[in-house]
Amino acid sequence: MSHTLSFPVPSAVGSLDQYIQSVNRIPLLTETEESDLAHSFRDNEDLEAARKLVLSHLRLVVAIARGYLGYGLPHADLIQEGNVGLMKAVKRFDPDRGVRLVSFAIHWIKAEIHEYIVKNWRLVKIATTKAQRKLFFNLRSLKSSSNTLQGEEVLAVAQQLGVKPEEVREMETRLSGQEMALEGGSDDDEERFAPIAYLADPHAEPSDVLARRQAARLQDEGLHHALAALDERSASIVRRRWLTEGDAATLHELAAEYGVSAERIRQIEAKAMQKMRTQLAALA
């Protein structure tokens, strides 16, 4: 649905403030208007109706995204992801359930933003299970102060969120600490001295590189030799079945072309492949 709709996005409107002002000027829908548009989209696939539903709720995305600014990600990016969640909500919204779209959409907007944060925030590498994600998104609000959690507080948080105490301590350390990104930024000099530049490449050992190159060369040359050892028909069948780009020829297509049965083509192919394996083994 998203590629057929058109509505303001932060990067296209100009500054983020201009975007927020523009979406706040879009009028809200009455319950009747919302219901009529939702029925029109669901029953008639009316994309203009879907567009109006999305537009009228863009301010909701802005408000929700603002609540996630503490994770250090751009507000505009959070809004963009929230907009994706809003479109998913509009697509799945059932107006006959007696619930307003705003209530239904909140879940989808938050889910999309959560997924974006977990994928992109450099500190979040352990938030993989559902419980760990819950810990990640709730730890800050559960802390009574900015001080480090004490023993009883750690146990209380762990029990409330259903995780281990050590996971609470580890997440708190990550949230309060400063981690250095492995990869540098866009600046060439910065990238040159990024930590990742000092990590050994397990595939860069010279002897291994030479061995892989030799193996690739032998495989390529061996394939040509093995094909050359076949009769013309067998070689053509192998090429068209296994060595062509795009769609390979089927047994039935080749059977019709050569005037034999598909089973006969399969037998020729199997015999040719076995002969090629023998040729390649001799070159190894």
Protein Blocks (a to p, Z undefined) as FASTA:
>chain_A
ZZmpccddfklnopfklmmmmmmmpccddfklmmmmmmmmmmnopaklmmmmmmmmmmmm
mmmmmmmmmnopafklmmmmmmmmmmmmmmmpcfknopafklmmmmmmmmmmmmmmmmmm
mklmmlmbfmlmmmmmmmmmmpmbfbdcdfklmmmmmmmnopafklmmmmmmmmmmccdd
fbdcfblklmmmgmklmpccfklgfklmmmmmmmmmmmmmmmmmmmmmpcfklmmmmmmm
mmcghjdddfklmmmmnopafklmmmmmmmmmmmmmmmmmmmZZ
